Amino acid sequence: MNRNVLSRRALVGVAVAALALAGCGGGDDDSDTGTDTGTDASAGATDYSNLSGELKATGASFPDAYYQEVITEFKGVASKLTVTYNATGSGQGKKDFGANLNDFAGSDSTVKDTDGVAAGSYLYVPTVAAPITVSFNVSGVDKLQLSADTLAKIFQTDIKKWNDAAIAADNPGVTLPDKNITVAHRADGSGTTNNFTKYLVAAAPETWKLKSGDTVDWPASTQGAQKNSGVAQLIKSTDGAIGYVDFSDAKASGLKFAAIKNKDGQFVEASLDGATAALNGATIKDDLTYDPLNAAGATTYPITAPTYILVRPSYPDAAKKDAVKGFVTYILTEGQALAPEVDFAPLPDGLKTKALAQLDKIQ
């Protein structure tokens, strides 16, 4: 159990008790006297105890550490509701959603026509964001800086050696070995791949040739692995490897990651502060999708990715609807405090408010 779980639960208990006492004060209160299911996002509900049943979800591995932490904590306030999240990758999560095999899906990428999800059958709910690290394992190299053009050339294998002149130009004074580069990437359909390649399209448009998507046509000499954790393990076990891995898995695996040159010309290492700076500069669309990639700002980490939960505009029965709304409400309220503990950036207040309002559309 996370070292902060017990103290956090105690604080939640105090807060709930305080709210209950506040609700008991004054017999002239005109509030609604109907049954409180704890799912009214606009009212900032805190009582989830009436939620029951089972929710099954699949999708992105990028936010898996966060969702698992939230599920563990949520069980303490909604003991009659079981929530499971299987990190199958964004692509599979969207396919499952389109086939009605899950109650909600996790995705780091937006829905495309090829995902098998019908138009009008989903709503985006942003949850957290995090850096995508460029992690590396090169003997004798502890610090690395990479510009977008150099990064693009490495991942499409135009650059094959660690002592290439382009890498050396990004790293003055660093001794780079005459060693082959092994590029590691996701083998499964992945929102992490989508966001990483979208960054390269935006930041290195004249250099990057592989386009963007949940999958791309990687050169044959590269190596693929399943999920972020698989890519992390591949990098860790291969001297000379480089790959893209979510911040949480990169830290958990003890990987080193490069500082990336941002739009303002500053080399910035992946961090939650850098991700938060990117979030604050992102434009939010009407459907609540947003793009913090390659955002401006001296302290911005340029490969910062959003992640979403796909929910249905309607559910077959009231209990299922209340369960989905209740769990996602918890993610957007109490659950936001858990995000930094597992290396994710919480949503800015304005976006969080819009995400909560999105839940009111569920019937």
VOSESE-835528 format. One record per residue: residue in three letters; x, y negated, z of N, C-alpha, C in turn. Coordinates in steps of 0.1 Angstrom, whole numbers, plus 5000, padded with zeros to 4 digits. Atoms other than C-alpha are relative to their C-alpha. Layout:
<bazas>
AlaXYZXYZXYZ...
</bazas>
This chain:
<bazas>
Met500850125000500050005000500949885000Asn499350135000501249654993500249955014Arg499750044986502949505023499149885005Asn500950114995500449215023498650045001Val501449965001497349415020499249995014Leu500750014987496549435058499749865004Ser500250144996497049065064499049944991Arg500950065009495148985033498550045003Arg501349954997492149195043499549935013Ala500450074988492149035077499549864997Leu500450135004491948695061498750004993Val501249995007489248805038498850025010Gly501149974990487248935068499649875008Val500250124993487648605086499149904991Ala500750095009486448415055498650044998Val501449955002483448635050499249975012Ala500750024987482548605087499649855001Ala500250145000482848225084498849964991Leu501150035009480548215054498750055005Ala501249954994478048435071499449915011Leu500450094989477948205101499449874994Ala500550125007477547905078498750024994Gly501349975006474648075061498950015010Cys501049984990472948135094499649875007Gly500250124993473047775105498849924994Gly501150085005469747575102498950084995Gly501149925004466447735100499249944989Asp500750075011465247475074500750024986Asp499349985012467547605047499050054989Asp500949975011465847615013500650104990Ser499349915010468147874997499150124997Asp500849885004466848174978500050115010Thr500149904990465648445001499950144994Gly500049875007465848724975501350085004Thr498949914997468249014977501349954993Asp498750045005471948904973500850124995Thr499249885005473749154951501549964999Gly498650045000476948954953500649984986Thr499550015014477148904915499749874994Asp500350135006476048544910501249925000Ala498750075001479248394897499949855003Ser500150144998477948044898499849965015Ala500250024986477148074935501350035008Gly498849964993480648204944499850115009Ala500449894991479348524958501250075006Thr499049934993481348714984499650135005Asp500549874995479149004993499850104989Tyr500049905010479849304971499550145005Ser500349874994478549574995498850074994Asn501249935006475349644976500350064986Leu499749955013477149734944500350155001Ser499849864999477150104937500250074986Gly499949935013477850364910501550024996Glu498749985006480850404887500249914988Leu499650075012482650184862501350064995Lys498849955007485050324837500549904990Ala499450105009487450104818501350064994Thr498849965007490250164793500649874993Gly499550125008492649924775501549975003Ala498750055000495749714778500950055011Ser499149964989498749844797500749885006Phe499350134995500149484800499549965014Pro500450044987497849394829499750115010Asp500349884992497649744844500349995015Ala499550014986499649674876499049905007Tyr501050104994497249374883498750075002Tyr501349944998494049564877500050115010Gln500049894990495149864898500149945014Glu500050074987495949624927498649945003Val501450054997492549454923499150115003Ile500949884997490749794922500250055014Thr499849964986492449894954499449915010Glu500550094990491549584972498449994999Phe501550015002487949574957499350115008Lys500749894993487249914973499749975014Gly500250044986487549755007498849925002Val501250084998484549525000498950064992Ala501149945008482549744976500250165001Ser499749864997482850094991499250104992Lys500949915008479950234971500250004985Leu499750015014481350144937501450054997Thr498749955004484150334921500349944986Val499550065012486150154894501350074996Thr498849955006488750324872500449934988Tyr499450075011491050164847501150084995Asn499049915006493050384823500849914989Ala499250085009495950194805500350084988Thr499849935012495550344771500649914989Gly499650095010496650034752498849924995Ser501150085005494649744738499250064989Gly500649945012493949914705499050115004Gln500949894996492450224721498949955009Gly501150054991490550024747498949934991Lys501050065009488849824719499250114992Lys500749895007488050144700499050075009Asp500949944990486550294732498849915002Phe501150094998484449984737499050004989Gly500850005011483149994702499250134999Ala500749875000482150364707499250025012Asn500849994988480450294740500650115010Leu499349904992483050514758500549945013Asn499650074988483850254785499049895004Asp500950114996481949994805500649864998Phe499350125004484549724798501350044995Ala498749965006487849714780501049895004Gly498950094999491149544787500749984987Ser499350025012492849374758500849875001Asp499250115000495649134753499949934986Ser500250065013494549064717498649994997Thr501450025004491348944701499550114991Val500649895008488949174683500149974985Lys499950015015489549234646499050094994Asp501049925007487249384620500450155000Thr499549865001489449704620499950075014Asp500049944986488949764658498750085002Gly501249924998485449914654499149955010Val500950074991483749664676499149914993Ala501050085007480549514663500049865004Ala500250154997480149134661498949985009Gly501050034991478149004689499850105012Ser500249894990478649314711501049985012Tyr499050024989481249154734500249855004Leu499650134996482248854754501450015006Tyr498750014994485848754763500049945014Val499850064986486648704800501550005002Pro498650014997490248584805500250035015Thr499849964986491748724837501349945006Val498750054996495448644842500949984988Ala499050005011498548584821501450035005Ala498649964995502248684822501049994989Pro499050005010505448654804500250144993Ile499449885007506548914778501549985000Thr498650024999510148964786500750064987Val499249935010512849044760501150065009Ser499149924990514649314781501150064992Phe498949955007518049444772500850095010Asn499049924993520649704783501250014992Val498750005007524149624771501150005010Ser498949994991527149734791500949885000Gly499150114999529149444803499449864997Val500850125003526449184794498949985011Asp501050024990524449044823499149884997Lys500850115004523148724808500049994985Leu500250015015521748664773499149894997Gln500950115005520248374755499750034985Leu500449975014518248414722499149904995Ser501050095006516648164699499050094992Ala501049935007513548264680500550064987Asp499649955013515248304646501050125003Thr499149884997517948534662499250125004Leu500949894995515248734680499350074988Ala500749945012513348784647500950084992Lys499149925008516448904629500450135007Ile499749884992517249144657498950114998Phe501149904999513749304658499650054986Gln500349955013513449334620501350064994Thr498749935003517049484620500949934990Asp499150075008518649214599501449985007Ile498850004992521149194628500150145006Lys499949864996522549534637501150025011Lys498949994990525549464661499849895010Trp500150104989525649294694500949884999Asn499050115002528649084684499749924987Asp500350075012526848944654500249855002Ala499750144999527648574647498849925005Ala501250074996524048464653499850015015Ile500149984985523948624688501149925007Ala498950074994527348474696499749855000Ala500350155001526148124685499049965011Asp500950024989523348154711500650015013Asn499449974987525748264738501549965000Pro498650045000528948054737500750045013Gly499249964988531648184760499750145005Val500349864995530048534764500750104991Thr499349905008532048834753498950114997Leu501149915005529649054732500750124994Pro499349885005530549414724499750044985Asp500249955013530949574690499250135001Lys500849894997528049794697498749994991Asn501350005008524949904676498949965009Ile501250044993521649744686498950114998Thr501249915001518749984693498849925004Val501250074998515449814689498950095006Ala501149934994512649944712498749934999His501350075001508949874706498950105003Arg501249914997505450004713499750094988Ala500449905010504450314694498550004998Asp501550005000500750274703499549864996Gly500650135002498349994693500049925012Ser499750084988499249714717499849854999Gly500150154999498249364726501349945003Thr498650054997501849324739500749984986Thr499450025014503049384703499349894993Asn500750115007500349154690500549865004Asn499550134995501448864712501549984997Phe498650025002505148924708500249964985Thr499850035014504848924670499349874996Lys500650135002502448634670501049885004Tyr499050104996505148444689501149984989Leu498950015010507748524662499449944987Val500650075012505248414634500049855003Ala500150144997504848084652501449935001Ala498750064997508448024663501150024990Ala499049975011510348174634499350034987Pro500849985012508048134604500850034988Glu499249985012510848134578500850125001Thr499149884998512648434593499250135002Trp500849874997510048684606499250044988Lys500749955012508748904578499050115003Leu500949884997506749174596498649975004Lys501450054997503648964603499750035015Ser500349984987501749024635498850095001Gly501149914998499249274649500250095012Asp499949904989498549544675501150114996Thr498949925006500849754652500649924989Val499350055011503449644627500850114994Asp499149915007505649824602501449985004Trp498750014995508749854622501050074991Pro499049925007511949954604500350145005Ala499949864996512650324604501150025011Ser498949994990515850274625499649975014Thr500450044986513950134655499350125007Gln500549894992512550354683498749955007Gly501350034993508950354697499750085012Ala500449934988507450444730498649965004Gln501350034996504050454746499949915012Lys500350094989502850174768501249925004Asn498950084995504949904784501050085008Ser499149924991506350144809500950094992Gly499249925009507550374781501149924993Val499050085006509350094764501149965010Ala499050034989510949994797500950115003Gln499249884997512150344803501050034988Leu499149985012513550364767501249915001Ile498950104999515550044772501050045011Lys499249974988516750154807501050124997Ser499249885003518050484793500949994988Thr499250015012519750354762500949885000Asp499050115001522950144762500049944986Gly500150075013522649884735498649974996Ala501450025003518849864736499549875003Ile500850124998516549564734498650034996Gly501549985003512749554735499249905008Tyr500950104994509749354746499150085010Val500749934989508149454780499349895008Asp500750104991505649284802500949985013Phe499250044989507149104832499950105012Ser500249914989505749344858500850124998Asp499349885003507049654842501549984999Ala498650035001510449494834500649985014Lys499450014987510949394870500050135008Ala500149874993509749724884501150104995Ser499049915005512249904861501449955002Gly498650064997515149674872500749964987Leu499350045013515749554836500549865000Lys499650145002517649244826499349954988Phe500750065012515849004803500649874996Ala499350115006517048734780499249875003Ala500650145000516448354783499749974986Ile500450025014514448254752499949854998Lys500050145004514847914735498649964997Asn501450045002511547734738499949894990Lys500350105010509947474716500749875002Asp499250124997511747194734501550025000Gly498549985001515147354728500750055012Gln499449964988515647484763499950155001Phe500049854998516647844771499450025014Val500849984988514147964797499850155002Glu500249864996514148304815498550025004Ala501449974997510748474820499849985015Ser500450024986509048364853498649975000Leu501450044999505648304866499849844999Asp500050155002506447924868500049974985Gly500050025014507247934831498850044993Ala501349965006504048124823498949905004Thr501050104995502047874844500149874991Ala499850125009503547584824499450024986Ala500649975013502547754792498550005000Leu501550004998498947814805499549865000Asn500550134998498547454814500049924987Gly500050075013499347344778499250074989Ala500849925011497047594760498749944998Thr501350045003493947494742499050115001Ile501049894997490847694752498949984989Lys501050005010488447784724498650035007Asp501449994995484647804728499750145005Asp500349864995484748184732501050045011Leu499149994989487448144759501350074997Thr498649965004490348284739500949885000Tyr499050115000493448074741501450054996Asp498749955005497048084729501149925007Pro498950074993499947994753501350034993Leu498749975006502548124729500749884993Asn499250115006505347884718499549875004Ala500550134995503847614739501149905003Ala499050104997505647284743500249985015Gly499750034986507347174775501450055004Ala498749964997510847184789500150125008Thr500049894991510047444815499250124996Thr501049905004507647654795500850134995Tyr499549875006508448024789499250034987Pro500850015013507548054752499350134996Ile500749885004506448424751499150045012Thr501049984989503548394776498750054994Ala501149935006500648624768498749995009Pro501349994992496948604779499650145000Thr500749875000494848904787498649985004Tyr501450024999491148954786499350135004Ile500949894999488349184797498949984990Leu501250005008485749264771498850055007Val501349954994482249284786498949994990Arg501250005009478949354769499049895004Pro501050114997476349074766498850065008Ser501149934993473849334780500450145004Tyr499849864996473949664799498750075002Pro501249935000471449944800499150005012Asp500850004988470349904836500649895009Ala499650114991470549644864501250045008Ala498949964992472849844885501449994993Lys498750015008475549864858500349864997Lys499750145003475149504849500649935013Asp499550064987475549404886501450045003Ala498749944997478549634890501149934991Val499050065008480349484860500249855004Lys499950144997479549124869500749995014Gly499450004986480549194906501550024999Phe498649975000483849344898500849894993Val499350105007484849084872500049875008Thr500050124991483748804896501150015010Tyr499049984990486048954922501449974994Ile498750035007488948944896500249855000Leu499950155003488248574890500049925013Thr500050084987487948474927501050065009Glu499049954990489548674955501250074993Gly498949935007491548874930501149924994Gln498950095006493448574916501149985010Ala498950014990495348554949501050124999Leu499149885001496748904942501049994988Ala499350005012498148814908501549985002Pro498650024998501548664919500750125007Glu499449894992502148964942500550114990Val499649895010502349194911500549944987Asp499350065011504048944888499149954988Phe500850075010501148774870499649865004Ala500350144997500148414868498449995000Pro501550024999496548324880499649904989Leu500550105010494348124856499949865006Pro500250144995494247744859498549995004Asp501350024994491147624878498949984989Gly501050035010489447494847499650124992Leu500349885008489747814827499350105009Lys500749904991488748024858498549965001Thr501450044999485547814861499250044987Lys500649965013484747874824499850154999Ala500249865000485348244828498950055009Leu501249964991482948274858498749964993Ala501250045007480348084837499750104989Gln500249905011480848344809499250125005Leu500749884994479548614833498549985001Asp501550034999476148434835499350044987Lys500749965013475548534799499750154999Ile500349865000475448904808498650025004Gln501449974997471949034808499850155005
</bazas>
